[in-house]
Amino acid sequence: MRNLVACLELFRQLDPEMQAQTMVTYLLVAEMDPEPVLMTDLGRRSGLAQSSVSRNVAALGAWSRHRRPGLRLVATEEDIMDRRRKLVSLTASGRRLKETLEKLS
């Protein structure tokens, strides 16, 4: 339990108001790293609506949905085979957080 609390505290240091679904979204992307994951797959795996996935990816990315700076833990890009699909992957900062979390577990 102590390790879980330590992991949650790391997320809270990044954003004191971070919601659990944002943490789950990050963890699902980190689990697939180094491969990018489709936003639709994040929705399926998390059980979140696509709008919630988009909002959480935005908060974890460079800009939140209110055009405020995001956490810069993930990056998105269009799938070159189908421009309607978005791929999500960890940034260098996101990988550093992943490594820190892995050390705690």
Order of alpha helices (4+ residues) and beta strands (2+ residues): alpha-alpha-beta-alpha-alpha-beta-beta-alpha
